[in-house]
Amino acid sequence: MSTSSLRVVLVFGRDDQAWIRRESVVVPQFWQGHAVPPAQGDVVRVGGRQFLIQGRLWEHDGQATILRLFVGNAHAESDTVFG
């Protein structure tokens, strides 16, 4: 599969979505142009918080392949746990 035809979308929980909107955090397109898609168990850091990829859902919208990554609740960069 060509990376140009794969769209990766991060799916955040409700509280984290609210935090992203409230703080105007820009979620980068981490995997744009990469040949290897993310895997369950990978960790991404957005706005100083860490998110664990807990699940993946492959879809096709008729034009392109979409990989939805469901991430867990946010954690600080340190070992502090939120919630």
CNS distance restraints for C-alpha pairs under 8 A (distance, minus, plus):
assign (resid   1 and name CA) (resid   5 and name CA) 7.32 0.50 0.50
assign (resid   1 and name CA) (resid   6 and name CA) 7.70 0.50 0.50
assign (resid   2 and name CA) (resid   6 and name CA) 6.92 0.50 0.50
assign (resid   2 and name CA) (resid  35 and name CA) 7.63 0.50 0.50
assign (resid   3 and name CA) (resid  32 and name CA) 7.47 0.50 0.50
assign (resid   3 and name CA) (resid  33 and name CA) 6.02 0.50 0.50
assign (resid   3 and name CA) (resid  34 and name CA) 6.50 0.50 0.50
assign (resid   3 and name CA) (resid  35 and name CA) 5.78 0.50 0.50
assign (resid   4 and name CA) (resid  32 and name CA) 7.93 0.50 0.50
assign (resid   4 and name CA) (resid  33 and name CA) 6.92 0.50 0.50
assign (resid   5 and name CA) (resid  64 and name CA) 5.41 0.50 0.50
assign (resid   5 and name CA) (resid  65 and name CA) 6.11 0.50 0.50
assign (resid   6 and name CA) (resid  64 and name CA) 6.39 0.50 0.50
assign (resid   6 and name CA) (resid  65 and name CA) 4.96 0.50 0.50
assign (resid   6 and name CA) (resid  66 and name CA) 5.75 0.50 0.50
assign (resid   6 and name CA) (resid  67 and name CA) 7.09 0.50 0.50
assign (resid   7 and name CA) (resid  32 and name CA) 7.90 0.50 0.50
assign (resid   7 and name CA) (resid  64 and name CA) 7.24 0.50 0.50
assign (resid   7 and name CA) (resid  65 and name CA) 6.20 0.50 0.50
assign (resid   7 and name CA) (resid  66 and name CA) 4.70 0.50 0.50
assign (resid   7 and name CA) (resid  67 and name CA) 6.12 0.50 0.50
assign (resid   8 and name CA) (resid  29 and name CA) 7.67 0.50 0.50
assign (resid   8 and name CA) (resid  31 and name CA) 6.98 0.50 0.50
assign (resid   8 and name CA) (resid  32 and name CA) 7.86 0.50 0.50
assign (resid   8 and name CA) (resid  66 and name CA) 5.88 0.50 0.50
assign (resid   8 and name CA) (resid  67 and name CA) 4.80 0.50 0.50
assign (resid   8 and name CA) (resid  68 and name CA) 5.97 0.50 0.50
assign (resid   8 and name CA) (resid  69 and name CA) 7.28 0.50 0.50
assign (resid   9 and name CA) (resid  66 and name CA) 7.24 0.50 0.50
assign (resid   9 and name CA) (resid  67 and name CA) 6.20 0.50 0.50
assign (resid   9 and name CA) (resid  68 and name CA) 4.81 0.50 0.50
assign (resid   9 and name CA) (resid  69 and name CA) 6.08 0.50 0.50
assign (resid  10 and name CA) (resid  68 and name CA) 5.92 0.50 0.50
assign (resid  10 and name CA) (resid  69 and name CA) 4.82 0.50 0.50
assign (resid  10 and name CA) (resid  70 and name CA) 6.23 0.50 0.50
assign (resid  10 and name CA) (resid  71 and name CA) 7.02 0.50 0.50
assign (resid  11 and name CA) (resid  68 and name CA) 6.57 0.50 0.50
assign (resid  11 and name CA) (resid  69 and name CA) 5.71 0.50 0.50
assign (resid  11 and name CA) (resid  70 and name CA) 4.78 0.50 0.50
assign (resid  11 and name CA) (resid  71 and name CA) 6.16 0.50 0.50
assign (resid  12 and name CA) (resid  16 and name CA) 5.95 0.50 0.50
assign (resid  12 and name CA) (resid  17 and name CA) 5.82 0.50 0.50
assign (resid  12 and name CA) (resid  70 and name CA) 6.43 0.50 0.50
assign (resid  12 and name CA) (resid  71 and name CA) 5.71 0.50 0.50
assign (resid  12 and name CA) (resid  72 and name CA) 7.26 0.50 0.50
assign (resid  12 and name CA) (resid  73 and name CA) 7.73 0.50 0.50
assign (resid  13 and name CA) (resid  17 and name CA) 6.09 0.50 0.50
assign (resid  13 and name CA) (resid  71 and name CA) 7.45 0.50 0.50
assign (resid  13 and name CA) (resid  72 and name CA) 7.19 0.50 0.50
assign (resid  13 and name CA) (resid  73 and name CA) 6.69 0.50 0.50
assign (resid  14 and name CA) (resid  18 and name CA) 6.28 0.50 0.50
assign (resid  15 and name CA) (resid  19 and name CA) 6.30 0.50 0.50
assign (resid  16 and name CA) (resid  20 and name CA) 6.13 0.50 0.50
assign (resid  16 and name CA) (resid  73 and name CA) 6.94 0.50 0.50
assign (resid  16 and name CA) (resid  74 and name CA) 6.80 0.50 0.50
assign (resid  17 and name CA) (resid  21 and name CA) 6.29 0.50 0.50
assign (resid  18 and name CA) (resid  22 and name CA) 5.95 0.50 0.50
assign (resid  19 and name CA) (resid  23 and name CA) 5.90 0.50 0.50
assign (resid  20 and name CA) (resid  24 and name CA) 5.67 0.50 0.50
assign (resid  20 and name CA) (resid  25 and name CA) 4.98 0.50 0.50
assign (resid  20 and name CA) (resid  26 and name CA) 7.64 0.50 0.50
assign (resid  21 and name CA) (resid  25 and name CA) 6.72 0.50 0.50
assign (resid  25 and name CA) (resid  46 and name CA) 7.67 0.50 0.50
assign (resid  25 and name CA) (resid  47 and name CA) 6.01 0.50 0.50
assign (resid  26 and name CA) (resid  46 and name CA) 7.86 0.50 0.50
assign (resid  26 and name CA) (resid  47 and name CA) 7.58 0.50 0.50
assign (resid  27 and name CA) (resid  46 and name CA) 6.36 0.50 0.50
assign (resid  27 and name CA) (resid  47 and name CA) 7.95 0.50 0.50
assign (resid  28 and name CA) (resid  46 and name CA) 7.90 0.50 0.50
assign (resid  31 and name CA) (resid  36 and name CA) 7.96 0.50 0.50
assign (resid  31 and name CA) (resid  37 and name CA) 6.83 0.50 0.50
assign (resid  31 and name CA) (resid  38 and name CA) 7.56 0.50 0.50
assign (resid  38 and name CA) (resid  42 and name CA) 6.70 0.50 0.50
assign (resid  39 and name CA) (resid  53 and name CA) 7.29 0.50 0.50
assign (resid  39 and name CA) (resid  56 and name CA) 7.67 0.50 0.50
assign (resid  40 and name CA) (resid  52 and name CA) 7.97 0.50 0.50
assign (resid  40 and name CA) (resid  53 and name CA) 5.19 0.50 0.50
assign (resid  40 and name CA) (resid  54 and name CA) 5.49 0.50 0.50
assign (resid  40 and name CA) (resid  55 and name CA) 5.71 0.50 0.50
assign (resid  40 and name CA) (resid  56 and name CA) 6.81 0.50 0.50
assign (resid  41 and name CA) (resid  52 and name CA) 6.05 0.50 0.50
assign (resid  41 and name CA) (resid  53 and name CA) 5.28 0.50 0.50
assign (resid  41 and name CA) (resid  54 and name CA) 6.20 0.50 0.50
assign (resid  42 and name CA) (resid  52 and name CA) 5.99 0.50 0.50
assign (resid  42 and name CA) (resid  53 and name CA) 5.51 0.50 0.50
assign (resid  43 and name CA) (resid  50 and name CA) 6.57 0.50 0.50
assign (resid  43 and name CA) (resid  51 and name CA) 5.54 0.50 0.50
assign (resid  43 and name CA) (resid  52 and name CA) 4.52 0.50 0.50
assign (resid  43 and name CA) (resid  53 and name CA) 6.08 0.50 0.50
assign (resid  44 and name CA) (resid  50 and name CA) 5.71 0.50 0.50
assign (resid  44 and name CA) (resid  51 and name CA) 5.33 0.50 0.50
assign (resid  44 and name CA) (resid  52 and name CA) 6.60 0.50 0.50
assign (resid  44 and name CA) (resid  53 and name CA) 7.71 0.50 0.50
assign (resid  45 and name CA) (resid  49 and name CA) 5.44 0.50 0.50
assign (resid  45 and name CA) (resid  50 and name CA) 4.39 0.50 0.50
assign (resid  45 and name CA) (resid  51 and name CA) 6.22 0.50 0.50
assign (resid  46 and name CA) (resid  50 and name CA) 6.41 0.50 0.50
assign (resid  46 and name CA) (resid  51 and name CA) 7.68 0.50 0.50
assign (resid  48 and name CA) (resid  76 and name CA) 6.66 0.50 0.50
assign (resid  48 and name CA) (resid  77 and name CA) 6.20 0.50 0.50
assign (resid  49 and name CA) (resid  74 and name CA) 5.84 0.50 0.50
assign (resid  49 and name CA) (resid  75 and name CA) 5.40 0.50 0.50
assign (resid  49 and name CA) (resid  76 and name CA) 4.64 0.50 0.50
assign (resid  49 and name CA) (resid  77 and name CA) 5.63 0.50 0.50
assign (resid  50 and name CA) (resid  74 and name CA) 5.59 0.50 0.50
assign (resid  50 and name CA) (resid  75 and name CA) 5.04 0.50 0.50
assign (resid  50 and name CA) (resid  76 and name CA) 5.98 0.50 0.50
assign (resid  50 and name CA) (resid  77 and name CA) 6.14 0.50 0.50
assign (resid  51 and name CA) (resid  71 and name CA) 5.82 0.50 0.50
assign (resid  51 and name CA) (resid  72 and name CA) 5.79 0.50 0.50
assign (resid  51 and name CA) (resid  73 and name CA) 6.43 0.50 0.50
assign (resid  51 and name CA) (resid  74 and name CA) 5.24 0.50 0.50
assign (resid  51 and name CA) (resid  75 and name CA) 6.56 0.50 0.50
assign (resid  52 and name CA) (resid  71 and name CA) 5.41 0.50 0.50
assign (resid  52 and name CA) (resid  72 and name CA) 5.40 0.50 0.50
assign (resid  52 and name CA) (resid  73 and name CA) 7.76 0.50 0.50
assign (resid  53 and name CA) (resid  69 and name CA) 6.33 0.50 0.50
assign (resid  53 and name CA) (resid  70 and name CA) 5.89 0.50 0.50
assign (resid  53 and name CA) (resid  71 and name CA) 4.39 0.50 0.50
assign (resid  53 and name CA) (resid  72 and name CA) 6.42 0.50 0.50
assign (resid  54 and name CA) (resid  69 and name CA) 7.53 0.50 0.50
assign (resid  54 and name CA) (resid  70 and name CA) 5.75 0.50 0.50
assign (resid  54 and name CA) (resid  71 and name CA) 5.37 0.50 0.50
assign (resid  54 and name CA) (resid  72 and name CA) 6.13 0.50 0.50
assign (resid  55 and name CA) (resid  69 and name CA) 5.95 0.50 0.50
assign (resid  55 and name CA) (resid  70 and name CA) 5.07 0.50 0.50
assign (resid  55 and name CA) (resid  71 and name CA) 7.05 0.50 0.50
assign (resid  56 and name CA) (resid  67 and name CA) 6.69 0.50 0.50
assign (resid  56 and name CA) (resid  68 and name CA) 5.68 0.50 0.50
assign (resid  56 and name CA) (resid  69 and name CA) 4.77 0.50 0.50
assign (resid  56 and name CA) (resid  70 and name CA) 6.16 0.50 0.50
assign (resid  57 and name CA) (resid  67 and name CA) 5.71 0.50 0.50
assign (resid  57 and name CA) (resid  68 and name CA) 5.05 0.50 0.50
assign (resid  57 and name CA) (resid  69 and name CA) 6.62 0.50 0.50
assign (resid  58 and name CA) (resid  65 and name CA) 7.24 0.50 0.50
assign (resid  58 and name CA) (resid  66 and name CA) 5.88 0.50 0.50
assign (resid  58 and name CA) (resid  67 and name CA) 4.71 0.50 0.50
assign (resid  58 and name CA) (resid  68 and name CA) 6.43 0.50 0.50
assign (resid  59 and name CA) (resid  65 and name CA) 5.86 0.50 0.50
assign (resid  59 and name CA) (resid  66 and name CA) 5.03 0.50 0.50
assign (resid  59 and name CA) (resid  67 and name CA) 6.35 0.50 0.50
assign (resid  59 and name CA) (resid  68 and name CA) 7.78 0.50 0.50
assign (resid  60 and name CA) (resid  64 and name CA) 5.77 0.50 0.50
assign (resid  60 and name CA) (resid  65 and name CA) 4.49 0.50 0.50
assign (resid  60 and name CA) (resid  66 and name CA) 5.79 0.50 0.50
assign (resid  61 and name CA) (resid  65 and name CA) 6.74 0.50 0.50
assign (resid  61 and name CA) (resid  66 and name CA) 7.38 0.50 0.50
assign (resid  73 and name CA) (resid  82 and name CA) 7.93 0.50 0.50
assign (resid  74 and name CA) (resid  82 and name CA) 6.86 0.50 0.50
assign (resid  75 and name CA) (resid  79 and name CA) 7.71 0.50 0.50
assign (resid  75 and name CA) (resid  80 and name CA) 6.72 0.50 0.50
assign (resid  75 and name CA) (resid  81 and name CA) 5.50 0.50 0.50
assign (resid  75 and name CA) (resid  82 and name CA) 5.82 0.50 0.50
assign (resid  76 and name CA) (resid  80 and name CA) 5.75 0.50 0.50
assign (resid  76 and name CA) (resid  81 and name CA) 6.75 0.50 0.50
assign (resid  76 and name CA) (resid  82 and name CA) 7.45 0.50 0.50
